[in-house]
C-alpha cells in the first residue's frame, strides 16, 4: 500500500484509501477497490432486534469521503479538514472529486443525478454467486478484476453482518436466511425479502423495486404485511424512493398497499388498468386516507402505449418492468440506467428574459411566441451541451462498480454503468414552470394583442412595478385549469412544442432524452431571483408545483381541472408529468375512482394525492410537536410536513382541496 493510501487508512477514510491503493490501474478498478475497502471496514448499522438486517441508517464509516448513490461518491470537506492536511485535501480534489456540474441556470431538479433500481429479482432467484461465475468468464482486465475485488468486499461486509447478528442474539431464522442469501437463491418469501433488503443497502438505499411482481413466485399464502412494513421503515429512515405495483395484481399487491399506510417512503406507484379490481381501489383509498401520500396513480395503458411508440425496439416483456425511480422518473427495473433528473429547464426564467428583451419589439403575439421558443430552444441546446460534457467527464473519471454489478447487462457488455453498460440508457430533463408560462401567454395575448388594453411598454412597466390594479386585471384573464377551450388549446400546443424541443438531441450515450414535469421541492427556489410574470406571479414567488392549475385558479372543481390537464401533451412528457391533486379525507372514498378513471380515459398519465385537511396543516404550523407524523405529497414524493420550510408549508396549504 502506498503512502497516500496508508495515510487515508490511518485517518479512517477507507473509500479514499482504497481509491489510491493502485494508482496505476484504471478508474473502474480504483473505484471498485474504494467500494471494497468501504464495505470491509465501514461501521455496520446497529441491529434493532427485528426480522431484517441491515436496518436503520445505511452503512456509514463516519467518513468524509463516502458512497453517494447519485454520483458514486461524496466529499464532506468540512469534516475532512478537521482530520486531514491541506496536502491530502488537494489530492482528493485533484484526483477524486473532479466532476462538477458547470454553472448553469437550468438545473431545476437535477445536477446529473442518477437514481437506479437493481435487478433484485434476478439476485433473489439466481443468487450473487451466479454473478461471480459470469464475471469469471470475462477476459482478464481491470474491469473483471475490479468486479472481483468489489465482490470480495461485499462478501466481507456480509460476513461481518452475520457475525454481528450472532453476537446480538438475532432470531435464528434471520441468521439462517442470511447464511444463504444474497449469494445463493432464495427459496422462501422471507428469504427473498431478506435478500432484497440486503441488496437495497448495498445499492445505498435508493429504490426498493417492484415488490408484488417480483416476490409473487415465492408466495405461499403468507401475510407478510408486518414484514413489508419493517422493510419500508428501512426505506423511510434512509430517505429511499419508489416502488411500483401491478399491473398483474396479486395478493402481495394488497399487502404492499396495506404496509404503506401512513408511511412517508417508499413512494408506492400503483399502475392502474381499466379493469383494476375494486378491492385495489378500496385499498388505495385506505392507504391515501392514512396520510402517507401513497399510492400515486399511473395510467398503465397509456404509459405502455407511449413507451412502445418511443422505444419500438424494446420487447414488451422489458417494458412491463416500468417503475418510476427516484421521485418518479421513468425506468425499467433492473435493466436501465436513467439520468434522473439530469437537468431542469426553468421555463419561467426564459419567459422573463424574453419579456425583457423582446416584448416591446414584438408587433404580434406570434412574434413574441416565436422569440420565446427561440430562447427555449437555446436553453435546451445549452443544457444538452453541458450534460454531454458532464457525461463525457464522468465516463472517463468516475465509475460506478456497484451498479455495474447489480444492473443488467453491464457485466456482459464489460462496460461501466456510468459509461452506458446497462441494457437501456436514457436521460430525463425536467421542465419547470410550464403552467406559469401558459397563463402568462394567455394574459399577454389577451391584454396586449387581442383587446389592446396596454401597449407592450405599458404592460411591462406595470408588471415590473407590481401595480395592484394591473395584477387584478391579470387575474381576470383566461387561465388554464378551468376547462376553458381557448386556454386549453393554447396549453396543448405549447406543451407539445415545449416537450418536443428535446427530440432533436441525444445524450452523450443512450437512446434519447425524456421530458418530465417533476418539481418536488424545487419549485420554491426556482422562483428566487426571477421577476414578476404575467400569470400574476410576483417577484421571487414560487413556480407552479406540478401540472395542476396555479393555486386559486382551479376554482371550477376537480372535473374542470382534470379536463384541462388531460389536454396537455402528457404522453410526450414520458419522464413523468406529475399532477398534484388535493382531496378531502371525508370525500375521497366516493370520489377517487370516478375522478381518476375519467381522467385516465381522457389521456391523463399520473396523479398523486394529498389527503390531509387544511385545518390539520394550519394547526401543525402552530403545534408541530402534535403533528410529527403529518405527511403531505410534495411533487413526486411524500414528506413530513414539519420537514418543509415555512415557505413550502404555505404553498402546500394554499393548494385548492378539490372535493
C-alpha positions in Angstrom: 0.0 0.0 0.0 1.5 3.4 -1.0 1.9 6.5 1.2 -1.3 8.1 0.1 -3.5 5.0 0.7 -1.8 4.4 4.1 -2.5 8.0 5.1 -6.2 7.8 4.3 -6.4 4.4 6.0 -4.8 5.9 9.2 -7.5 8.6 9.4 -10.3 6.2 8.8 -11.1 7.1 5.2 -11.4 3.6 3.7 -13.1 4.8 0.4 -10.3 7.2 -0.3 -7.7 4.7 0.9 -8.9 2.1 -1.5 -9.1 4.5 -4.4 -5.4 5.4 -4.0 -4.1 1.8 -3.4 -3.4 1.1 -7.1 -2.8 4.4 -8.8 -1.6 2.8 -12.0 -4.9 0.9 -12.5 -8.0 2.1 -14.4 -10.6 4.3 -12.7 -13.0 1.4 -12.8 -10.6 -0.8 -10.8 -9.7 2.0 -8.4 -13.4 2.8 -7.6 -14.0 -0.9 -7.2 -11.2 -1.1 -4.6 -12.6 2.0 -2.9 -16.1 0.4 -2.6 -14.5 -2.8 -1.4 -12.5 -1.1 1.3 -15.6 0.8 2.3 -17.6 -2.3 2.7 -14.8 -4.1 4.5 -14.3 -1.6 7.3 -17.2 0.8 7.3 -19.2 0.8 10.6 -22.1 -1.6 10.5 -25.6 -0.3 11.2 -26.9 -1.2 14.6 -29.2 -4.2 14.8 -32.6 -3.3 16.2 -33.8 -6.8 17.1 -36.1 -7.1 14.1 -36.5 -9.6 11.2 -34.3 -7.8 8.7 -30.6 -6.8 8.6 -29.1 -4.3 7.7 -31.6 -2.0 9.3 -31.7 1.6 10.4 -29.5 4.2 8.7 -27.3 2.8 6.0 -23.7 1.7 6.4 -21.6 4.6 7.4 -17.9 4.6 8.3 -18.3 8.0 9.8 -16.1 9.2 6.9 -15.8 12.4 4.9 -15.5 10.5 1.6 -18.5 8.3 1.2 -20.6 6.3 -1.3 -23.3 8.5 -2.8 -26.0 6.9 -5.0 -26.3 9.9 -7.2 -22.7 10.4 -8.4 -20.8 7.4 -6.9 -19.2 9.3 -4.0 -19.5 12.4 -1.9 -16.9 14.5 -0.1 -17.6 16.4 3.1 -14.7 18.9 3.2 -15.8 20.4 6.5 -15.3 17.0 8.2 -12.2 16.3 6.1 -10.5 19.5 7.1 -10.8 18.5 10.8 -8.5 15.5 10.4 -6.7 15.9 7.1 -3.8 18.1 6.0 -4.2 20.5 3.1 -1.8 18.4 1.0 -4.2 15.4 1.1 -7.3 17.6 0.7 -5.7 18.8 -2.6 -5.1 15.2 -3.6 -8.8 14.4 -3.1 -9.9 17.4 -5.1 -7.4 16.8 -7.9 -7.9 13.1 -8.3 -11.2 12.0 -6.9 -13.6 15.0 -6.7 -13.2 16.1 -10.3 -16.7 16.1 -11.8 -18.5 19.4 -11.3 -21.8 20.5 -12.9 -20.9 23.8 -14.6 -22.6 26.9 -13.5 -25.9 27.0 -15.4 -29.4 28.4 -14.7 -31.2 25.3 -15.9 -30.7 22.8 -13.1 -34.2 22.7 -11.6 -34.5 19.3 -10.0 -31.3 18.0 -11.5 -27.5 18.1 -11.4 -26.9 14.9 -13.4 -28.4 12.8 -10.7 -28.7 9.1 -11.3 -31.2 7.0 -9.3 -31.3 3.3 -10.0 -33.2 0.1 -9.4 -31.0 -3.1 -9.1 -32.2 -6.4 -10.6 -33.5 -7.6 -7.3 -35.5 -10.4 -8.9 -32.5 -11.9 -10.6 -30.5 -11.9 -7.4 -33.3 -13.4 -5.4 -33.8 -16.2 -7.9 -30.2 -16.8 -9.0 -28.0 -15.6 -6.1 -25.0 -13.3 -6.4 -22.7 -16.4 -6.7 -24.1 -16.7 -10.3 -22.9 -13.2 -10.9 -19.4 -14.1 -9.8 -19.5 -17.0 -12.3 -20.4 -14.6 -15.1 -17.6 -12.3 -14.1 -15.1 -15.1 -14.0 -15.9 -15.9 -17.7 -14.8 -12.4 -18.8 -11.4 -11.8 -20.3 -8.7 -10.7 -17.9 -8.9 -6.9 -17.5 -9.2 -4.2 -14.9 -13.0 -4.4 -15.4 -13.0 -8.1 -14.4 -10.6 -7.8 -11.6 -12.3 -4.7 -10.3 -15.6 -6.5 -10.0 -14.0 -9.5 -8.3 -12.4 -7.1 -5.8 -15.8 -5.5 -5.2 -17.3 -8.9 -4.8 -14.7 -9.8 -2.1 -15.6 -6.5 -0.3 -19.3 -7.5 -0.4 -18.5 -11.0 1.0 -16.6 -9.4 3.8 -19.4 -7.0 4.6 -21.8 -9.9 4.6 -19.6 -11.9 6.9 -19.3 -9.0 9.4 -23.1 -8.5 9.3 -23.7 -12.2 10.1 -21.2 -12.1 13.0 -22.9 -9.0 14.4 -26.3 -10.8 14.3 -24.9 -13.9 16.0 -23.3 -11.7 18.8 -26.6 -9.8 19.1 -28.7 -13.0 19.5 -30.7 -12.3 16.4 -33.6 -14.7 15.5 -32.3 -18.0 14.1 -34.5 -17.6 11.0 -32.8 -14.3 10.1 -29.3 -15.7 10.6 -30.3 -18.8 8.6 -31.7 -16.7 5.8 -28.6 -14.5 5.6 -26.3 -17.6 5.6 -28.0 -18.3 2.3 -28.9 -15.0 0.6 -27.9 -13.0 -1.3 -25.2 -15.3 -2.6 -27.5 -18.4 -3.1 -31.0 -18.3 -4.4 -33.9 -17.6 -2.0 -36.3 -20.5 -1.5 -38.9 -18.8 0.6 -40.7 -15.5 0.6 -39.0 -14.5 3.9 -35.5 -15.3 2.4 -36.4 -13.3 -0.8 -37.3 -10.2 1.3 -34.1 -10.6 3.5 -32.2 -10.8 0.2 -33.9 -7.7 -1.2 -33.3 -5.7 2.0 -29.6 -6.7 1.9 -29.2 -5.7 -1.7 -31.1 -2.5 -1.0 -28.4 -1.5 1.4 -25.6 -2.5 -1.0 -27.1 -0.1 -3.5 -27.0 2.5 -0.8 -30.8 2.6 -0.2 -32.2 4.1 -3.3 -35.3 2.4 -4.9 -36.8 -0.9 -3.5 -38.2 -2.1 -6.8 -41.3 -4.0 -7.9 -42.4 -6.0 -4.9 -45.6 -7.7 -5.9 -44.5 -8.7 -9.4 -41.1 -10.0 -8.3 -41.9 -11.7 -5.0 -45.0 -13.5 -6.0 -43.3 -16.6 -7.1 -42.1 -17.2 -3.5 -45.6 -16.6 -2.1 -47.3 -19.4 -0.3 -50.3 -17.6 1.1 -48.4 -15.8 4.0 -49.5 -12.5 5.4 -46.3 -10.5 5.3 -47.7 -7.0 5.8 -45.7 -6.5 9.0 -42.5 -7.7 7.4 -43.1 -5.4 4.4 -43.7 -2.5 6.8 -40.4 -3.3 8.6 -38.7 -3.1 5.2 -40.5 0.1 4.4 -39.2 1.5 7.7 -35.7 0.9 6.5 -36.6 2.6 3.2 -38.1 5.6 5.1 -35.3 6.1 7.6 -32.8 6.3 4.6 -35.0 8.7 2.6 -35.4 6.0 -0.1 -37.6 6.3 -3.1 -40.1 4.5 -5.3 -41.7 1.1 -5.7 -44.2 0.2 -8.5 -47.2 -2.1 -8.1 -49.0 -4.0 -10.9 -50.2 -4.4 -13.5 -50.6 -8.1 -12.8 -52.2 -7.7 -9.4 -52.0 -10.4 -6.8 -52.3 -10.9 -3.1 -49.0 -9.1 -2.5 -50.3 -6.0 -4.2 -52.9 -5.7 -1.5 -50.3 -6.4 1.3 -47.9 -3.8 -0.1 -50.7 -1.2 -0.1 -51.6 -2.1 3.5 -48.0 -1.9 4.6 -47.6 1.5 3.0 -50.4 3.1 5.1 -49.2 6.2 6.8 -45.6 5.7 5.6 -43.7 8.5 4.0 -41.5 6.2 2.0 -41.3 4.4 -0.3 -43.4 6.3 -2.8 -45.7 3.5 -4.0 -46.7 3.8 -7.6 -49.9 1.9 -8.5 -50.1 1.1 -12.2 -53.8 1.4 -12.9 -55.5 -0.6 -15.6 -59.0 -0.2 -16.9 -60.1 -3.4 -15.2 -58.2 -2.9 -11.9 -60.3 -4.7 -9.2 -62.5 -2.7 -6.9 -60.6 -4.3 -3.9 -57.5 -2.4 -5.0 -59.3 0.9 -5.4 -60.6 0.4 -1.9 -57.1 -0.5 -0.6 -55.6 2.5 -2.5 -58.2 4.8 -0.8 -57.4 3.4 2.6 -53.7 3.9 2.1 -54.1 7.5 0.8 -56.5 8.4 3.6 -53.9 7.1 6.1 -52.0 10.2 5.2 -48.8 8.9 3.6 -49.4 10.2 0.1 -49.1 6.7 -1.4 -50.0 5.3 -3.7 -49.6 7.7 -6.6 -51.6 6.5 -9.6 -50.3 5.7 -13.1 -52.3 5.2 -16.3 -50.8 1.8 -17.2 -52.3 1.5 -20.7 -51.1 5.0 -21.8 -47.7 4.6 -20.3 -47.2 1.3 -22.1 -48.5 2.8 -25.4 -46.2 5.8 -25.1 -43.2 3.5 -24.2 -43.8 1.3 -27.2 -44.0 4.3 -29.5 -40.8 5.8 -28.1 -38.9 2.6 -27.9 -40.3 0.3 -30.6 -37.2 -2.0 -30.3 -37.7 -2.8 -26.6 -39.5 -6.1 -26.1 -42.9 -5.9 -24.3 -41.5 -8.1 -21.5 -38.9 -5.4 -20.7 -41.3 -2.5 -21.0 -43.5 -4.2 -18.4 -40.7 -3.7 -15.9 -41.7 0.0 -15.8 -41.0 1.6 -12.4 -40.6 5.3 -11.7 -37.3 5.7 -9.9 -36.2 8.5 -7.6 -39.2 10.8 -7.4 -41.0 9.1 -10.3 -38.6 9.2 -13.3 -39.4 6.5 -15.9 -37.1 3.5 -15.6 -37.2 -0.2 -16.4 -36.4 -2.0 -13.2 -33.0 -3.8 -13.1 -32.1 -3.2 -16.7 -31.8 0.5 -17.2 -29.5 3.5 -16.4 -31.5 6.7 -16.4 -30.2 10.2 -15.7 -32.9 11.2 -13.2 -33.1 14.0 -13.1 -30.2 15.2 -15.3 -31.2 18.8 -15.5 -34.3 21.1 -15.4 -35.2 23.9 -17.8 -36.6 26.9 -15.9 -39.2 28.0 -18.4 -40.2 30.9 -16.3 -36.7 32.3 -16.3 -36.7 32.0 -20.1 -40.1 33.7 -20.3 -38.9 36.6 -18.1 -35.7 37.1 -20.2 -37.9 37.1 -23.3 -40.3 39.7 -21.8 -37.3 42.0 -21.1 -35.6 41.5 -24.4 -38.4 41.1 -26.9 -41.9 42.1 -25.8 -41.6 45.7 -26.8 -40.3 44.8 -30.3 -42.9 42.1 -30.9 -45.6 43.6 -33.2 -47.8 40.5 -32.9 -48.4 37.8 -30.4 -46.9 35.2 -32.8 -43.7 37.3 -33.0 -43.3 37.1 -29.2 -44.3 33.5 -29.1 -41.6 32.6 -31.7 -39.0 34.6 -29.8 -39.9 32.8 -26.6 -39.3 29.4 -28.4 -36.1 30.6 -29.9 -34.9 31.3 -26.4 -36.3 28.0 -25.0 -34.5 26.1 -27.8 -31.3 27.8 -26.9 -31.7 26.9 -23.2 -32.3 23.3 -24.2 -29.3 23.3 -26.5 -27.0 24.7 -23.9 -28.3 22.2 -21.3 -27.6 19.4 -23.7 -24.1 20.6 -24.3 -23.4 20.8 -20.5 -24.9 17.4 -19.9 -22.8 16.0 -22.7 -19.7 17.5 -21.1 -20.7 16.0 -17.7 -21.4 12.6 -19.1 -18.1 12.6 -21.1 -16.1 13.5 -18.0 -17.9 11.1 -15.8 -17.4 8.3 -18.3 -13.7 9.0 -18.1 -13.2 9.9 -14.5 -15.9 8.2 -12.4 -17.0 4.6 -12.3 -20.0 3.0 -10.5 -18.9 -0.6 -9.9 -21.8 -1.5 -7.5 -24.5 -0.6 -10.1 -22.3 -2.2 -12.8 -22.7 -5.4 -10.8 -26.4 -5.1 -9.9 -27.9 -3.8 -13.2 -28.2 -5.9 -16.4 -26.2 -6.0 -18.9 -23.2 -4.2 -17.6 -21.2 -7.4 -16.9 -21.9 -8.9 -20.3 -21.1 -5.6 -22.1 -17.9 -5.3 -19.9 -18.9 -1.6 -19.6 -19.4 0.5 -16.5 -22.9 1.6 -15.5 -21.8 5.2 -15.9 -20.5 4.6 -19.4 -23.6 3.0 -20.9 -23.2 -0.6 -19.8 -26.9 -1.2 -18.9 -29.3 -2.7 -21.3 -31.2 0.6 -21.8 -29.9 4.1 -21.3 -31.7 7.5 -21.5 -31.7 10.8 -19.8 -34.6 12.7 -18.2 -34.8 16.5 -18.3 -37.3 18.4 -16.2 -39.4 21.4 -17.5 -40.3 23.6 -14.5 -42.9 26.4 -14.5 -44.8 25.2 -17.6 -48.2 26.3 -16.2 -46.8 29.8 -15.2 -45.8 30.3 -18.8 -49.1 29.1 -20.2 -51.1 31.5 -18.1 -48.6 34.3 -18.9 -49.0 33.8 -22.6 -52.8 33.9 -22.2 -52.6 37.2 -20.4 -50.1 38.7 -22.9 -52.3 37.6 -25.9 -55.5 38.9 -24.3 -54.4 42.2 -22.8 -51.8 43.4 -25.4 -52.7 41.8 -28.8 -56.4 40.9 -28.7 -58.0 43.6 -26.5 -55.2 46.1 -27.0 -55.7 47.3 -23.4 -52.0 48.0 -22.9 -49.1 48.7 -25.1 -46.1 46.4 -24.7 -44.2 49.1 -22.9 -47.1 49.9 -20.5 -47.7 46.2 -19.8 -44.0 45.6 -19.0 -43.8 48.7 -16.8 -46.9 47.8 -14.8 -45.8 44.3 -14.4 -42.3 45.2 -13.2 -43.8 47.7 -10.7 -46.3 45.1 -9.5 -49.1 47.6 -9.9 -52.1 46.3 -7.8 -54.8 47.3 -10.3 -52.8 45.7 -13.1 -52.4 42.4 -11.2 -56.2 42.4 -10.7 -56.6 42.7 -14.4 -54.1 39.8 -14.9 -56.2 37.6 -12.6 -59.3 38.3 -14.7 -57.7 36.9 -17.9 -58.4 33.4 -19.2 -56.4 30.8 -17.5 -55.6 27.1 -17.6 -57.3 24.7 -15.2 -61.0 25.5 -15.6 -61.9 23.6 -18.8 -61.7 26.7 -20.9 -61.4 25.6 -24.6 -59.3 28.5 -25.7 -56.9 28.4 -22.8 -56.6 24.6 -23.0 -56.0 24.8 -26.8 -53.0 27.2 -26.2 -51.8 24.9 -23.4 -51.9 21.8 -25.6 -50.0 23.4 -28.4 -47.4 25.0 -26.1 -46.8 21.8 -24.1 -46.4 19.7 -27.2 -43.9 22.1 -28.7 -42.1 22.6 -25.5 -41.6 18.9 -24.7 -40.7 18.3 -28.3 -37.6 20.6 -28.0 -35.7 17.6 -26.7 -36.5 15.4 -29.8 -33.6 16.7 -31.8 -30.9 15.8 -29.2 -29.4 12.6 -27.9 -27.4 12.2 -24.7 -23.7 11.5 -24.7 -24.6 7.9 -24.6 -28.1 6.3 -24.7 -31.3 6.4 -26.6 -32.8 9.8 -26.0 -34.0 12.5 -23.6 -37.3 12.1 -22.0 -39.1 15.3 -20.9 -40.7 15.4 -17.5 -42.5 17.7 -15.1 -41.4 16.8 -11.7 -41.0 19.8 -9.4 -40.8 18.1 -5.9 -39.5 20.9 -3.5 -37.5 22.8 -6.2 -40.4 25.0 -7.3 -39.9 27.3 -4.4 -36.2 28.2 -5.0 -36.8 28.1 -8.8 -38.7 31.3 -8.5 -36.0 33.1 -6.5 -34.3 35.9 -8.5 -37.0 35.9 -11.2 -39.1 39.0 -11.6 -42.9 39.1 -11.8 -44.6 37.3 -14.6 -48.0 37.9 -16.4 -49.7 34.9 -14.7 -49.9 37.0 -11.6 -46.8 35.6 -10.0 -44.8 38.3 -8.2 -41.1 38.9 -7.8 -39.2 35.9 -6.3 -42.5 34.0 -5.8 -42.5 30.1 -6.3 -43.3 28.5 -9.6 -46.2 26.1 -10.1 -45.7 22.9 -8.1 -47.0 20.5 -10.8 -49.1 20.4 -14.0 -52.2 21.4 -12.0 -53.5 25.0 -12.2 -51.8 27.9 -10.5 -53.2 28.0 -6.9 -56.6 29.6 -6.6 -57.1 29.4 -10.4 -58.6 25.9 -10.2 -61.9 27.3 -9.0 -64.3 25.3 -11.2 -63.9 22.0 -9.5 -61.9 18.8 -10.0 -63.5 17.7 -13.2 -62.7 21.0 -14.9 -59.2 20.9 -13.6 -58.6 17.3 -14.8 -60.2 18.1 -18.2 -57.6 20.9 -18.6 -54.7 18.7 -17.6 -55.7 16.0 -20.0 -55.4 18.4 -22.9 -51.7 18.8 -22.3 -49.2 16.8 -24.3 -48.8 14.4 -21.4 -47.5 11.3 -23.1 -44.8 13.5 -24.7 -43.5 14.1 -21.2 -42.8 10.5 -20.7 -40.2 11.1 -18.0 -43.4 11.6 -16.0 -45.9 14.5 -16.0 -46.6 15.0 -12.3 -50.0 16.2 -11.1 -50.6 17.2 -7.5 -54.2 16.8 -6.5 -55.7 17.5 -3.1 -58.8 15.7 -1.9 -60.5 15.9 1.4 -60.5 12.8 3.7 -64.3 12.8 4.0 -64.9 12.7 0.3 -62.0 10.7 -1.2 -63.7 7.3 -0.7 -66.5 8.2 -3.1 -64.6 10.5 -5.5 -61.2 8.8 -6.1 -62.1 6.1 -8.6 -64.6 8.1 -10.8 -62.2 11.1 -10.9 -59.1 9.1 -11.8 -60.9 6.7 -14.2 -62.4 9.6 -16.1 -59.1 11.5 -16.1 -57.1 8.5 -17.4 -59.8 7.8 -20.1 -59.2 11.3 -21.4 -55.4 10.9 -21.5 -54.2 11.7 -18.0 -51.0 10.0 -17.2 -50.3 10.3 -13.5 -51.9 11.7 -10.3 -50.6 11.9 -6.8 -52.9 12.7 -3.9 -52.6 14.7 -0.7 -55.4 13.8 1.6 -54.8 16.0 4.6 -57.2 18.6 6.0 -56.2 22.2 5.8 -57.1 22.5 9.5 -54.5 19.9 10.4 -51.8 21.7 8.4 -52.7 25.0 9.9 -52.6 23.5 13.4 -49.2 21.9 12.5 -47.8 25.4 11.9 -48.7 26.3 15.5 -48.2 23.0 17.2 -45.6 21.0 15.2 -45.0 18.5 18.1 -48.6 17.4 17.8 -48.2 16.6 14.1 -44.8 14.8 13.8 -46.3 12.2 11.5 -48.3 14.6 9.3 -47.2 13.8 5.7 -48.0 15.7 2.5 -47.3 14.9 -1.1 -44.8 17.5 -2.5 -44.3 16.9 -6.2 -43.0 13.5 -6.9 -42.7 12.1 -3.3 -44.1 12.5 0.2 -42.5 14.4 3.0 -43.2 15.1 6.7 -44.9 18.4 6.8 -42.6 19.5 9.6 -39.5 18.9 7.4 -40.6 21.5 4.9 -39.5 25.1 5.1 -42.1 27.6 6.2 -42.5 28.9 2.7 -43.0 25.4 1.3 -45.6 24.6 4.0 -47.5 27.7 3.0 -47.6 26.7 -0.7 -49.0 23.2 0.3 -51.6 24.8 2.5 -52.6 27.2 -0.4 -53.5 24.3 -2.7 -57.1 24.0 -3.6 -58.8 21.0 -1.9 -60.9 19.9 -4.8 -63.6 17.8 -3.1 
